[in-house]
């Protein structure tokens, strides 16, 4: 797959849409993908992160994408994690 095929695709947790892929994070020293930056749905940002507004971006750890933990379909990225488990994979976006 090409990186542009990931952009603006939906991300699901147990078939519930949680957000949309906006960026791919890469460690330039190791030359490996470290995370996907996703824009969370407002209700997900509120319930998982306690955010009070929409448009919240967060980093989805690459460990959420390991074989057997996620699958790619024509609808987007499907994680085998519930909303309650998302805190294990999400990290705040650090602006530089």
Secondary structure, 3 states (H helix, E strand, C coil): CCHHHCCCCEEEECCEEEEEEEEEEEECCCCEEEEEEEEECHHHHHHHHCCCCCCCEEEEEHHHHCECCEEEECCEEEECCCHHHHHHCEEECCCC
